[in-house]
Amino acid sequence: MRAPALFTALVPVLCLLLALSGCAPMAGDGISSSSQQADAQRRADIRLQLASAYFAEGQYSTALKELEQAYQTGQRRADVLGLKALVLMQQGDKAGASRSLSQALQAEPDNPGLLNNMGWLLCETGRADEGLAYVRRALADRSYAYPAKALVNAGRCSLRAGRTQEAAGFFRQAVAIDPAQTIAHASLARLAYDAGDYARAKTHMLRVLAGDHAAKDDYLMAMSIERKLGDAMAEQSLVRQWRKKFSGAADAGGSSIDDADDR
């Protein structure tokens, strides 16, 4: 049998953590303060790696415990606090996430990833204009590795503020940078559909369905588009794909094909 992916990924990290636990400096050993700090840094790095792995697997409580261990090393690091904020957001603790992000930004006030996350958190809590200001600061940093994600957040934030044209502009910039950005394509499809431009909506939705993460609602949106275009064969093809991919979804209380009529 193959070991679970998470276990396989964590084995070398756990081994290193155990090795470090056996070589902690004792008082009077003559170990310099810088060596102790380096050891604490390594311990925090390992705990952060563990937390990141658990976070990716959706094990948020375990990830949070690892982050607390990283924090207890005395390393008040922005990356630890930033990941803690993401975990708390997933757990629905927006107040706790805001505190962690604020602390992280005190340590690294110009970190574009932290600025982007703070911006989206503010948008999630109904403070769209404040949120957009943070996201724009992230986008102003040309070294930021994920501008398309920030542009998507800016677009979604603009939508929450009722500024659809501004939102569309952000989404178009996102797909120009990253043509595979499915959230931006899905959002542009929705905007085009609402504007009655079904051909453009179809163009964007085809990009979404071509990806690996198309959801039930994406297929329902695509069915609605084909219905508006009068292409019954294309609609039925999507119905068959939907049933094949999401068999049992209706029994599980998910969206049903009939929901396509409501769009």
C-alpha positions in Angstrom: 0.0 0.0 0.0 1.1 3.5 -0.7 1.4 5.8 2.3 -1.1 8.7 2.5 0.3 11.8 0.7 0.2 14.0 3.8 2.1 11.4 5.9 4.7 10.9 3.2 5.3 14.7 2.9 5.6 15.1 6.7 8.0 12.2 7.5 11.2 14.2 6.7 9.9 17.2 8.5 9.0 15.2 11.6 12.4 13.5 11.6 14.2 16.8 11.5 12.0 18.1 14.4 12.9 15.1 16.5 16.6 15.5 15.7 16.5 19.2 16.8 14.6 18.3 20.0 17.6 16.2 21.1 20.1 18.9 20.7 18.6 21.9 22.4 21.4 23.9 24.2 21.6 23.7 27.9 22.4 26.5 30.3 26.2 26.8 30.8 27.0 25.0 27.5 28.6 28.1 26.2 26.3 28.2 23.3 26.0 31.8 21.9 22.8 33.7 21.8 22.9 33.7 18.0 23.1 29.9 17.9 20.0 29.7 20.2 18.2 32.1 17.9 19.1 30.1 14.9 17.8 26.9 16.5 14.5 28.7 17.4 14.3 29.9 13.8 14.7 26.3 12.5 12.1 25.0 14.9 9.7 27.7 13.8 10.4 26.9 10.1 9.6 23.2 10.7 6.3 24.0 12.6 5.4 26.4 9.8 6.0 23.6 7.2 3.8 21.2 9.2 1.1 23.8 9.6 1.1 24.5 5.8 0.8 20.9 5.0 -2.1 20.4 7.4 -3.8 23.6 6.1 -3.5 22.3 2.5 -5.3 19.1 3.6 -8.1 21.1 5.3 -7.0 20.0 8.8 -7.4 23.5 10.2 -7.3 22.7 14.0 -4.1 20.7 13.7 -2.6 23.4 11.5 -3.5 26.0 14.2 -1.8 23.9 16.9 1.4 23.7 14.9 1.3 27.5 14.4 0.9 28.0 18.1 4.0 25.8 18.6 5.9 28.0 16.1 4.8 31.1 18.0 6.1 29.7 21.3 9.6 29.5 19.9 9.7 33.2 20.4 9.7 33.9 16.7 7.0 36.5 16.1 7.1 36.1 12.4 4.8 37.6 9.8 4.6 34.3 7.8 3.4 32.4 10.9 0.9 35.1 11.8 -0.3 35.3 8.1 -0.9 31.6 7.9 -2.7 31.7 11.2 -5.0 34.4 9.8 -5.9 32.2 6.8 -6.6 29.2 9.1 -8.9 31.4 11.3 -10.7 32.7 8.2 -11.4 29.1 7.1 -12.8 28.4 10.6 -15.0 31.5 10.4 -13.2 33.5 13.1 -12.9 36.7 11.1 -12.1 38.8 14.2 -9.2 36.5 15.1 -8.0 36.5 11.5 -8.0 40.3 11.5 -5.9 40.4 14.7 -3.4 38.0 13.3 -3.1 39.9 10.0 -2.7 43.2 11.8 0.1 41.8 13.9 1.7 40.3 10.7 1.5 43.7 9.0 3.1 45.4 12.0 6.1 43.1 11.3 6.0 43.5 7.5 3.9 46.5 6.6 4.7 46.3 2.9 4.3 42.5 2.4 2.0 42.2 -0.7 0.6 38.8 0.3 -0.5 40.1 3.7 -1.9 43.3 2.2 -3.9 41.2 -0.3 -5.3 38.9 2.4 -6.2 41.8 4.7 -8.0 43.5 1.7 -10.1 40.4 1.1 -10.9 40.0 4.8 -12.1 43.6 5.0 -14.3 43.0 1.9 -15.7 39.9 3.5 -16.7 41.9 6.5 -18.5 44.6 4.5 -15.7 47.2 4.3 -15.2 47.1 0.6 -13.5 50.5 0.1 -11.0 49.8 2.9 -10.4 46.4 1.5 -9.7 47.7 -2.0 -7.2 50.1 -0.7 -5.2 47.2 0.8 -5.5 45.2 -2.4 -4.3 48.1 -4.5 -1.3 48.4 -2.3 -0.5 44.8 -3.0 -0.9 45.3 -6.7 1.4 48.3 -6.6 4.3 46.0 -5.6 5.7 44.8 -8.9 7.6 42.0 -7.1 4.3 40.4 -6.0 4.2 36.8 -7.3 0.4 36.5 -7.5 -1.1 39.6 -9.0 -3.9 37.7 -10.7 -5.2 36.6 -7.3 -5.1 40.1 -6.0 -6.9 41.3 -9.1 -9.6 38.7 -8.6 -10.0 39.8 -5.0 -10.3 43.4 -6.2 -13.0 42.4 -8.7 -15.0 40.5 -6.1 -14.6 43.4 -3.7 -15.9 45.8 -6.3 -18.9 43.6 -7.0 -19.7 43.6 -3.3 -19.6 47.4 -3.5 -22.0 47.3 -6.5 -19.4 48.6 -9.0 -19.8 46.1 -11.8 -17.8 48.0 -14.5 -14.8 48.4 -12.1 -15.1 44.7 -11.2 -15.1 43.6 -14.8 -11.9 45.6 -15.4 -10.2 43.8 -12.6 -11.3 40.4 -13.8 -10.1 41.2 -17.4 -6.7 42.2 -16.1 -6.6 38.9 -14.1 -7.2 36.7 -17.1 -4.8 38.8 -19.2 -2.1 37.9 -16.7 -3.2 34.3 -16.0 -5.5 32.9 -18.8 -6.3 29.9 -16.6 -7.7 32.0 -13.7 -11.1 30.3 -13.5 -12.6 32.5 -10.8 -12.1 35.5 -13.0 -13.5 33.8 -16.1 -16.6 32.6 -14.1 -17.1 36.1 -12.8 -16.8 37.6 -16.3 -19.3 34.9 -17.6 -21.8 35.9 -15.0 -21.4 39.6 -15.8 -21.8 39.0 -19.5 -24.8 36.8 -18.9 -26.5 39.5 -16.8 -25.8 42.0 -19.6 -27.4 39.7 -22.2 -24.1 39.0 -24.0 -24.5 35.2 -24.0 -21.8 34.6 -26.7 -19.2 36.3 -24.5 -20.5 34.5 -21.4 -20.0 31.2 -23.2 -16.5 32.0 -24.2 -15.5 32.6 -20.6 -17.5 29.6 -19.2 -15.7 27.3 -21.7 -12.4 28.3 -20.1 -13.9 27.4 -16.7 -15.1 24.0 -17.8 -11.8 23.2 -19.4 -10.1 23.4 -16.0 -9.9 20.8 -13.3 -11.9 22.6 -10.7 -15.3 23.3 -12.4 -18.0 23.2 -9.8 -21.7 22.2 -10.1 -22.8 25.8 -10.3 -20.3 26.4 -13.2 -22.1 23.6 -15.2 -25.5 25.0 -14.3 -24.3 28.5 -15.5 -23.1 26.9 -18.8 -26.5 25.1 -19.3 -28.3 28.4 -18.8 -26.1 30.1 -21.4 -26.7 27.4 -24.0 -30.4 27.6 -23.3 -30.3 31.3 -23.9 -28.4 30.7 -27.1 -30.9 28.1 -28.2 -28.4 25.3 -28.6 -30.3 22.3 -27.2 -27.6 19.8 -28.2 -24.9 21.7 -26.4 -27.2 22.0 -23.3 -27.9 18.2 -23.3 -24.2 17.5 -23.6 -23.6 19.6 -20.5 -26.4 17.8 -18.7 -24.7 14.5 -19.4 -21.4 15.8 -18.2 -23.0 17.2 -15.1 -24.7 13.8 -14.3 -21.5 11.9 -14.9 -19.3 14.2 -12.7 -21.8 15.0 -10.0 -23.8 11.8 -9.7 -25.6 11.7 -6.4 -25.3 15.5 -5.9 -29.0 16.0 -5.7 -29.3 13.2 -3.1 -26.6 14.9 -1.1 -28.6 18.2 -1.1 -26.5 19.9 -3.7 -27.6 22.0 -6.7 -29.8 20.2 -9.2 -30.1 20.6 -13.0 -33.5 22.4 -12.5 -31.6 25.2 -10.8 -30.3 26.3 -14.3 -33.8 27.6 -14.9 -33.4 30.1 -12.2 -30.4 32.0 -13.6 
